[in-house]
Amino acid sequence: MNHKTAVLRPRYLAELKPFIGTEQVKVLQGVRRCGKSTILRMICDELVANDVPKSNIYYKRFDEFGLPMRKTGDELTQELSKAFEHSDPSKTMYVFLDEIQEVDQWEKVVRGLHTRENTDVYITGSNAALLSSDLATLLAGRTITFNIYPLSFAEYLDFVNHFKETSAKALAEKSTDDLFLEYLRFGGMPSLFSLQSWNPEIIARELDSIYNTVILRDVAERLGIRDIALLNRLVSYLFSTSGNLFSTRKIVGALVSAGRKTSAETVENYIAALSQAFIINGVSQTGLRGKKALTPLRKFYPVDTGLRNMANDFSAKQDLGFQLENVVCNELLRRGWKVEVGTDGKTEVDFVARKHERMEYFQVTETMLGSDVRTRELAPLQALRDSFPKTVLTLDHFSTSTTEDGINIVNIIDWLTKSNKPRHAYE
């Protein structure tokens, strides 16, 4: 997407602004194509608008078409040295290194930049393990990390409005409810709005391109995985069963039964690599006691429902409840909550969300209509004996209400579009 026509993502800009010009190296991390590059470009525009000379801004994206497959740290250092020669030494030099993991020995370059006076450094990457482990060694305590996600539904509505005369023309006249179904179906990757038309076949090709780039470059290449077929089969399983508790033993058994030789260690390594590439988010059980507390089961949610739904040809009605859970989980993470699955061994709360000393409980359901459904969804929350907020999120359109025992029932679209404060994470 051309950054000149891009939609501002004010939440991230507000989050970053207090740290412009500070000594910390700013690290923007997230799955490929989620908008990290655009956010860097927006910071550049902000600097120019505040009279920073363009000669004092160095921006380089390392995964652009036409660049060498791998760039060395020495080559990058030479480029930076030339840029410094043409800058105004009396003013701060701003350095933006986009998808830095494509550069060999990049961490030494960043360390050198950090020691250089009057230099403000920003990097983006698509692999958490690479960024955290390598930077921790050389820049312990000198980085600040910002997690970037695909579009929230609130941002999605902004994009629809901004592009209503071009790619999103087919969406412009839809109701908010219908737009939410589109969001569930195709997800919120910003690059969808750079397509020429809102066509399912074109969208599928774009999402397939994103998926293959992540799988091949950020997972397989990083781990040296050769059995791409096994990796793809595991991803397909994780995507299609998102929202269900995952058992490594069962998936190994299923793969072996299907003629794929593998082990629990291999599956766990693949899952760790997928998490580090930000394509899935793992949510563990909490509330277990005894031996089960040592080996909690997990649920895995794709970072984007569009990527999830490629496997079933974008059927918006298939597994709607799990898709709603997926959106809620991603939104809680986007808002800075730590997310777990609550259980006492008998009942399950969809999400236990923690932030500092705060905690909230969430149930997610397509509808609360019908006494049996209402009883089933309220029961896990009613069993809780603490005073932390408890909420049921539903597609039902009745206005927000509260039960006699203090459980809030909220329309999921209203909840997704409410404002929330920015947050950041220190390393």
Secondary structure by P-SEA (a helix, b strand, c coil): ccccccccaaaaaaacccccccccbbbbbccccccaaaaaaaaaaaaaaaccccccbbbbbcccccccccccaaaaaaaaaaaaaaccccbbbbbbbcccccccaaaaaaaaaaacccbbbbbbbccaaaaaaaaaacccccbbbbbbbcccaaaaaaaaaaaccccccccccccaaaaaaaaaaccccccccccccccaaaaaaaaaaaaaaaacccccccccccaaaaaaaaaaaaaaaccccccaaaaaaaaaaacccccaaaaaaaaaaaaaaccbbbbbbcccccccccccccccccccccccccccccccccaaaaaaaaaaaaaaaaaccbbbbbbccccccccccccccbbbbbbbbcccccaaaaaaaaccccccccccbbbbbccccccccccccbbbbbcaaaaaabbbbbbbccc
